[in-house]
Amino acid sequence: MDILTRISEVHEWCAARRSKGQSVGFVPTMGYLHEGHMALVQQARSRNDAVLASIFVNPTQFSATEDLSRYPRDFERDCELLRNHNCDAVFAPTPEEMYPEGFATHIHIDGVTAEFEGAVRPTHFDGVALVVTRLLCITTPTALYLGQKDLQQTAVLRRLVLDLGLQCRVVVVPTVRDSDGLAKSSRNVYLSDVQRHQALVLSRALRAVCAEVQSGQTSVEIVLRAAHEVLGAEPALHLDYIAIVDPLGMNTLQDITQSPDAACIVAGKVGSTRLIDNCYVRQVW
């Protein structure tokens, strides 16, 4: 597996694949990889001639109140995981390589960023949009692979690719969960054993929503009432939001049938660790 640290090296690597007519699947990450990331790599591997991943803890998506230095890192372990899953190359730039002196560009996407994570973390999606635009311009992949767990982020990046006319497909891979139902996340490392058990209330609430919808209920008010009953039974959870949305526009729905696709999204804190999760309750595509 090639380890690339300079943009010029990535240009050369990608040009060599294009010259052979090969497709390239790209998996952007912030490292501290887990099975969820590996599911993205496996999907990219199964659908492309070559797989390129990035490991970059992006400073522009952290606010002044969030501790960038606290984000977990283990580069050697990450590379070993990628190598074992047949990733062909990893791009691991420094912040100075990605944002050299004089860098002055900002990106903001309206609408889809307005609520939920965008409201709780107002500058977050600007940073995500900037780094992904930068990465896509550097790598020019055939397809971009994203995880469903960050559902609003997938909506933001779909909008980005569409609006900028970027020539890559966006592939969203289902959330990977532990056997107890907790969604895989690099932030799970912050949870104590007790907090991890408490955090399971998120996936239980999502299951309650799905059960209501499967029983034929379409009223969002009634569906969410079942979720709040579950969430309210866990005092350790500090709920930020729970809603039923159109997963492409992130518009709040009042009835499940308002959109061809509908998802339940939830976020909250257990201790000092903020967790997000979601599930589709209606899916056509």
Summary of the structure (lengths in Angstrom):
residues: 285
radius of gyration: 19.2
end to end distance: 34.5
largest distance: 58.2
contacts: 909
relative contact order: 0.13
helix: 42%
strand: 21%
